[in-house]
Amino acid sequence: MEIELRRGHVVALGVAVVLLGTAVVYYITRPKPTPWLEYPADPQALVTQFMKLIQEDTVAAHNKAYALVNLPDRQKDDEAHLQEYHEVHRYLSPLFGSDWAARMTVVPVEPGKTYEVRIGTERLHVDVIKQGPPEGPPTEHYGIVAIREFPLDEGPAAAQMAAITSILGGVAGKGATDNLNVIVAGGGNYARLSKMQMKRVALPVAMDPNTSVRQVILHLYPVRDDPTVKACLQTLIDDQRFTMESRNTAKEVLEGTVPLEDLIAAGVPG
């Protein structure tokens, strides 16, 4: 009886050793994950897919867009990416409609590296890069690097933009058109923004009939020569949903005839 028990223990131990050995061999020889092969092989189609997902403006769609981002960058701040996608849609939707991707074309600037996204008069630039294992050569699959006009790290400008957007939206929403002190306070920060950042701040507010007032439209003065701003101002002039004051202000801005004292009073940078 004792011998049989010992034999049983030996057999069990042998089975365990075989299983352990099999597991070790499988661990060493198993197929390695190849997530880079899940990326699209056509970089232009990648950019088109990416922008269409951004247009959907849902958490599910934006998570799918994030899955197209350059693999090493996906190890970083996913919240920054998701916020960026929302900002892109927030900017484009009031100007070109919530289905703006239906009117979008994507053309190569530098094939395999940079693509221009054309939506009406607006131009965005998306950079892509080949994907591959860290220790090996890249494959013919591509991931998204950045939307140049919407950088993830805007530094102090991000806080400035948020503050000014709140100021402009608050003044417009309350109809406090005589509350110029708040706008002047925002103007100092506004002067430090790039032209694209100025557009991102002022255009969505100005092009909404519910929030468009003179002080907001005046903040488009520094970028009045931009093709998208010109087109939006003309739309505002022709659209009777806007107040007569807003339409007249848009005409002044478009023609460059706003009195200097009005710009100064509104805190618009020179």
Secondary structure as GFF3:
##gff-version 3
##sequence-region A 1 270
A	DSSP	alpha_helix	2	29	.	.	.	ID=ss1
A	DSSP	three_ten_helix	35	38	.	.	.	ID=ss2
A	DSSP	alpha_helix	43	56	.	.	.	ID=ss3
A	DSSP	alpha_helix	59	66	.	.	.	ID=ss4
A	DSSP	three_ten_helix	71	75	.	.	.	ID=ss5
A	DSSP	alpha_helix	78	96	.	.	.	ID=ss6
A	DSSP	three_ten_helix	100	103	.	.	.	ID=ss7
A	DSSP	beta_strand	104	110	.	.	.	ID=ss8
A	DSSP	beta_strand	114	119	.	.	.	ID=ss9
A	DSSP	beta_strand	122	130	.	.	.	ID=ss10
A	DSSP	beta_strand	142	147	.	.	.	ID=ss11
A	DSSP	alpha_helix	156	174	.	.	.	ID=ss12
A	DSSP	alpha_helix	180	190	.	.	.	ID=ss13
A	DSSP	alpha_helix	195	206	.	.	.	ID=ss14
A	DSSP	alpha_helix	214	218	.	.	.	ID=ss15
A	DSSP	three_ten_helix	221	223	.	.	.	ID=ss16
A	DSSP	alpha_helix	227	238	.	.	.	ID=ss17
A	DSSP	alpha_helix	244	255	.	.	.	ID=ss18
A	DSSP	alpha_helix	260	265	.	.	.	ID=ss19
###
